[in-house]
């Protein structure tokens, strides 16, 4: 007799197991653990992408990125300040730029203290 596969939503019926990864044990009726060989999870993977990334290294990377971002924000603030002094830019833009500089410096100080606190 030939076995007929019922297809629902593009998938074969659940009674027909996948030939590679979902083989059932005839004694227990459970599927085998061979699916881990075909679909490795992050914790079961043979290699981890960043094995040397510690919390201190991550804090240093964040600190370096924040220093670069703070430099750009301060340069923008100076440009806005010069534009306000020449009456080219409205004064409210100076307040917005000042808030950005304050926020950037606050996060920079946080990352510096966080980096120094790591052992």
N, C-alpha and C positions, 0 to 999 in steps of 0.2 A: 504494500500500500504506500502510496505517496503521501507525504505530510504536507498539508496546506498551511501556509503562513498567513495569518491575519495581520493586516497592516492598519494601524491607527496612528494618525498624525505623522506618517512617514517612518514609523518604527515598527519592527516586527513584534509579534505577540510576546509577552513576558514569559510564556511557558517555554519558549525556545531560547536557551541560553546562548550568549555570545561564545563562539568557539575558542577564543584565546584566553579570556580573562574571567569568565563567569561559569566555570565548569562546576557542576554540582557533585557533591560526594553522595554516592548512592546509599550509604549507610546512615548518614545524618541528615541528608537533604539540604545541607548548607552549601553556600558557594565557597569556593576555595579562596585563599589569600593570594593567588597569583596575580590579581589585579594590581597589586602594589608594584610588580615588576614592570607593568605596562604603563601605569599612571603614577609615577613617584611623586609624593608630596614634598613640600619644602623641608620638613624635618627628616624625611627618609632619603633625601637626595644624597648622592655620593659626594658631590662637591657643593660647598656653600659659596655664594658669589663674593661676599666680603668677610672672610674669616678674621681679618685683622682690624675690623672697625670696632673699636671700643668706644665707650661713652666719652672719654677724653678726646679721642680723635674726632668724633662727631662734633663735639663742642668747639674744637679748634677750627674745623671746617666751617661751622656756622659763624664763628667769630671772624674769620677771614672774609667770608661773603658779606657779613654785616659791615665790616670796615669799608669794603668797596662800595657798598650801597650808601653808606653814610657820606663818603666823599662825594658821590654824585648828588646827593640831596643837598649838601652844603654848597656845592657849586651852583646848583639851581637856586638856592636861597640868595647867594651873592648876586646872581644875575637878576633875580626879582627885585632885590634891594636897589640895585643900580637903575633898574627900569622905573621903580617908584620915585627915586630921587630925580629922574629926568622927566617925570610926568608922562611916561609912556605906558605904564601899567597901573591899574587901579590899586589903591592902598589895601583893599581887602585881599588881594592876591598875596600881599606881604604877610598877613595873618595866617593864611592857609600854608604858605611856605614855612613860616615859623613853627607851626604845629607839626609839620612833617619833619623838620629838623629836630624838634624836641622828642618826638616819638622815635626817630632813628637813633638819636644819642642814648635814649633810655634803653632801647633793646641792645645797643652796643655794650653799654655798661653791664646789663644783665648777662650777656654772653661772656663777657670778660670775667665777671665774678663766678659764673658757673664753670668756666674753664679752669680757673684757679682753684676752685673747690674740689675738683676731681683729683684723685690720688694717682 
